[in-house]
Amino acid sequence: MRSLGIDELKAQIRQVVFFDTPDLALHRAGRVVRARRIQGGGGDKVEKLRR
């Protein structure tokens, strides 16, 4: 992190989670489902369709 110029004490924590079924059906169908939470703020949910 230091080589990127990031201060660990000032950095904003983000939690990112990807969802799928146990047999990875979403992945095989070309779908990506993600939720993201940002420290001290909101978050977002995204679903993407890949070819």
Backbone as a ProteinNet text record, in pm:
[ID]
protein_1_A
[PRIMARY]
MRSLGIDELKAQIRQVVFFDTPDLALHRAGRVVRARRIQGGGGDKVEKLRR
[TERTIARY]
81.6	0	86.7	198	285.5	338	369.2	421.5	315.9	189	80.2	44.8	110.8	84	-43.1	-82.8	-205.1	-168.8	-232.5	-214.2	-319.5	-275.9	-368.1	-466.4	-423.7	-509.8	-613.6	-589.2	-682.2	-763.8	-729.5	-796.6	-942.6	-1026.6	-1168.3	-1188.6	-1249.3	-1270.8	-1393.5	-1379.6	-1490.5	-1502.6	-1625	-1650.8	-1724	-1669.5	-1727.9	-1758.3	-1881.3	-1924.1	-1979.8	-1937.4	-1992	-2080.8	-2195.1	-2291.5	-2299.3	-2320.5	-2345.2	-2409.6	-2452.3	-2508.4	-2394.1	-2417.3	-2308.4	-2249.7	-2330.7	-2279.5	-2235.2	-2223.3	-2175.2	-2261.8	-2392.2	-2485.6	-2484.1	-2471.3	-2466.6	-2342.7	-2231.6	-2106.7	-2121.1	-2174.6	-2192.1	-2289	-2385.8	-2482.7	-2428	-2305.9	-2245.3	-2294.7	-2342.7	-2392.7	-2296.5	-2282.5	-2203.5	-2295.6	-2310.1	-2392.6	-2301.4	-2297.6	-2204.5	-2276.6	-2240.6	-2286.5	-2162.7	-2170.1	-2054.7	-2102.8	-2029.4	-2059	-1935.4	-1958.5	-1848.1	-1854.1	-1740.2	-1731.4	-1782.7	-1874.5	-1925.6	-2021.6	-2067.4	-2156.9	-2246.9	-2293.1	-2386.1	-2314.8	-2379.4	-2325.1	-2402.5	-2379.3	-2454.3	-2463.6	-2555	-2571.9	-2567.8	-2497.5	-2481.4	-2502.2	-2572.6	-2581.4	-2534.2	-2438.3	-2383.6	-2405.9	-2427.2	-2440.9	-2318.6	-2244.5	-2124	-2154.7	-2083.9	-2102.6	-2030
-117.7	0	125.1	117.9	236.1	270.6	167.8	195.5	262	247	312.9	448.7	483.4	611.7	612.2	495.5	484.5	484	570.2	575.2	483.7	377.3	279.1	340.7	445.7	507.3	601.2	648.5	739.3	670.3	546.4	473.8	446.4	443.1	413.6	263.6	197.6	53.6	25.5	-70.1	-113.9	-265.4	-310	-453.2	-490.5	-586.7	-629	-777.9	-814.8	-953.8	-990.8	-1105.9	-1159.2	-1277.3	-1288.2	-1393.3	-1491.5	-1618.1	-1721.3	-1839.7	-1936.2	-2058.3	-2154.8	-2257.6	-2352.4	-2417.7	-2437	-2499.1	-2396.8	-2269.7	-2159.7	-2136.7	-2152.5	-2135.2	-1992.4	-1893.5	-1754.6	-1732	-1784.5	-1770.3	-1834.3	-1954	-2022.7	-1948.5	-1879.4	-1803.5	-1665.8	-1634.5	-1506.8	-1391.2	-1418.9	-1314.2	-1292.2	-1165.7	-1128.3	-1048.9	-1092.8	-1021.8	-980.8	-848.2	-793.9	-694.3	-695.4	-593.2	-530.4	-399.1	-328.3	-233.9	-231.4	-141.7	-57.7	71.1	163.9	217.1	216.8	262.6	405.4	427.2	560.7	611.5	524.2	569	457.6	472.3	375.9	261.5	212.7	103.3	91.8	-15.8	-38	-186.7	-219	-356.3	-351.6	-448.6	-449.7	-591.3	-600.2	-726.3	-698.4	-777.9	-759.6	-887.1	-867.1	-979.8	-979.7	-1087.8	-1101.3	-1196.2	-1179.8	-1269.6	-1399.6
0	0	0	66.4	69.7	-68.9	-148.8	-282.5	-370.8	-336.2	-409.2	-349.5	-239	-175	-92.1	-42.4	37.3	185	259.9	404.9	467.3	532.9	590.6	689.2	759.6	860	798.2	678.1	612	501.9	472.8	364.4	400	299.1	317	295.9	393	385.7	299.3	208.1	123.4	135.5	143.6	148.6	20.5	-51.9	-179	-169.9	-211.1	-207.1	-343	-395.1	-518.5	-484.1	-552.8	-524.7	-640.7	-607.8	-707.3	-635.8	-712.3	-655.4	-627	-545.5	-516.2	-642.3	-745.5	-868.1	-972.7	-933.7	-1018.2	-1142.1	-1126.9	-1238.4	-1292.9	-1206.8	-1255.2	-1340.5	-1295.8	-1371.8	-1509.9	-1514.6	-1643	-1734.3	-1676.3	-1755.5	-1795.1	-1751.4	-1786.6	-1701.7	-1583.3	-1494.2	-1378.2	-1340.9	-1224.3	-1133	-1008.4	-910.5	-796	-769.6	-670.7	-581.4	-454.3	-359.7	-298.5	-276.7	-221.5	-112.2	-3	108.7	135.2	159.2	179.9	322.7	390.1	528.7	540.8	633.9	659.7	554	467.3	361.2	313.8	195.6	138.5	69.7	-30.1	-107.3	-236.7	-306.9	-429.2	-457.8	-548.8	-594.8	-746.9	-805.5	-950.5	-1002	-1113.8	-1187.2	-1328.7	-1376.2	-1510.3	-1590.7	-1717.4	-1809.4	-1900.2	-1896.1	-1978.6	-2093.9	-2200.7	-2315	-2294.1
[MASK]
+++++++++++++++++++++++++++++++++++++++++++++++++++

